[in-house]
Amino acid sequence: MTAGSWVLMSLSILKNVKLADYTSWIIGGEAEYFCLPTTVDELKEALQFVKQNQLPVAILGGGSNVLVSDQGVPGMTICLRRFSEISTEIKNDRIYINCLSGTGKSELLKVFLKNQLAPALFLAGLPGDVGGGVVMNAGVAEAFMPREFMELVDAIEVMNLDGEIKKIEKSELNVRYRHTDGWQPDIVIRTFMSWPLEKDLSILQKVRDANKVRLSKQPLDMPSCGSVFKNPEGHKAAQLIDQCGLKGFRIGDAQVSLKHANFIVNLDQAKASDILNVILHVQKTVLEKTGIQLTNEVVKLGQF
Ligand SMILES: Cc1cc2nc3c(=O)[nH]c(=O)nc-3n(C[C@H](O)[C@H](O)[C@H](O)COP(=O)(O)OP(=O)(O)OC[C@H]3O[C@@H](n4cnc5c(N)ncnc54)[C@H](O)[C@@H]3O)c2cc1C
């Protein structure tokens, strides 16, 4: 044990960990306390530490939809990216998938691809973890089947700060565009999914083609968090931003992507404050020129 770390029963808790290393924007200050639980018991240990020390808690999945403050995040940041386990069962012409919330969407994609099922196409190119997919109800614009993550989900399991676990059926959740409610303030720990076993023999080719299209339309070679703004009803955020002449608009190293106007990319050393100022400028300009208010899809962690 060092001055900046604690080893509980089996979990290490670290102090002052740079969160930029855990986000797809590669931006953000330090977590005051940080841990990477791999099992349900380790997550419980983390929460006991939180309770004993009366710390606020922030949850990080794959970090592909968060803007972490330059001032960092006070209290405990629990990063779930190693909280990963997936199992499948085939019964009555359906595949049933049960996974811990830190399981990567890419692992889920492999299951659907192996079984030649349509959700592989939906999941191709969706970064982050399964838990982040549930919380954000991640979705795609294309007419794929499914189009939203929660279409795959039957139920979730959550853990509260006392380490108690409860199952919530999808019917008890409030599923909306890019957001799921009804599980807060707990932590999503497990997801139960199922899909009919209707094989699509050309699914691999469709995934390859979709990946090519994404590569041509999105700046996947640069750090980003995907689409920054939700699409306002009846509009596409990217089109509105483009129409307002904002492609390429830059503050510091934060720039509205030249390739996809709803992406803000980190050119090199962008700070969270640069990204936020670009967001505010885009919102103000779009509102002034079109009368439409853009709202954030990306979630802020820490103080802004
Ligand atoms: C290149 C790129 C392309 C993208 N394309 C798309 C796209 O096509 N469609 C789309 O919808 N999104 C897209 N995104 C955004 C992002 O990948 C999704 O929103 C994803 O589902 C977020 O998952 P995550 O694990 O990274 O969540 P994080 O970014 O880690 O977290 C997001 C929010 O969920 C909370 N959270 C995460 N896990 C849990 C949990 N287990 N329990 C409680 N709270 C939790 C966090 O606290 C945070 O508030 C893209 C991002 C990138 C970088």
The ligand as a Gaussian input file, in Angstrom:
#p B3LYP/6-31G(d) Opt

LIG

0 1
 C      -16.970000       7.673000     -32.087000
 C      -18.226000       7.630000     -31.287000
 C      -19.408000       7.288000     -31.910000
 C      -20.603000       7.234000     -31.177000
 N      -21.748000       6.877000     -31.832000
 C      -22.911000       6.814000     -31.133000
 C      -24.128000       6.461000     -31.793000
 O      -24.160000       6.160000     -32.983000
 N      -25.276000       6.437000     -31.053000
 C      -25.267000       6.745000     -29.706000
 O      -26.348000       6.696000     -29.085000
 N      -24.135000       7.078000     -29.078000
 C      -22.963000       7.124000     -29.732000
 N      -21.814000       7.485000     -29.095000
 C      -21.888000       7.867000     -27.671000
 C      -21.639000       6.721000     -26.677000
 O      -20.802000       5.743000     -27.252000
 C      -22.910000       6.047000     -26.175000
 O      -23.784000       6.955000     -25.543000
 C      -22.596000       4.908000     -25.203000
 O      -23.763000       4.149000     -25.005000
 C      -22.054000       5.389000     -23.869000
 O      -21.568000       4.256000     -23.179000
 P      -20.341000       4.361000     -22.164000
 O      -20.188000       3.043000     -21.518000
 O      -19.170000       4.924000     -22.835000
 O      -20.947000       5.393000     -21.104000
 P      -20.172000       6.571000     -20.339000
 O      -19.799000       7.623000     -21.321000
 O      -19.095000       6.023000     -19.490000
 O      -21.332000       7.099000     -19.377000
 C      -22.461000       7.772000     -19.891000
 C      -23.410000       8.079000     -18.721000
 O      -23.921000       6.858000     -18.200000
 C      -23.604000       6.703000     -16.810000
 N      -23.319000       5.283000     -16.621000
 C      -22.535000       4.490000     -17.403000
 N      -22.591000       3.214000     -16.980000
 C      -23.424000       3.210000     -15.906000
 C      -23.887000       2.191000     -15.034000
 N      -23.509000       0.917000     -15.182000
 N      -24.742000       2.520000     -14.013000
 C      -25.136000       3.813000     -13.859000
 N      -24.733000       4.830000     -14.661000
 C      -23.890000       4.529000     -15.665000
 C      -22.394000       7.618000     -16.576000
 O      -22.348000       8.050000     -15.230000
 C      -22.704000       8.758000     -17.539000
 O      -23.660000       9.623000     -16.934000
 C      -20.608000       7.535000     -29.793000
 C      -19.406000       7.868000     -29.161000
 C      -18.226000       7.908000     -29.897000
 C      -16.941000       8.236000     -29.201000

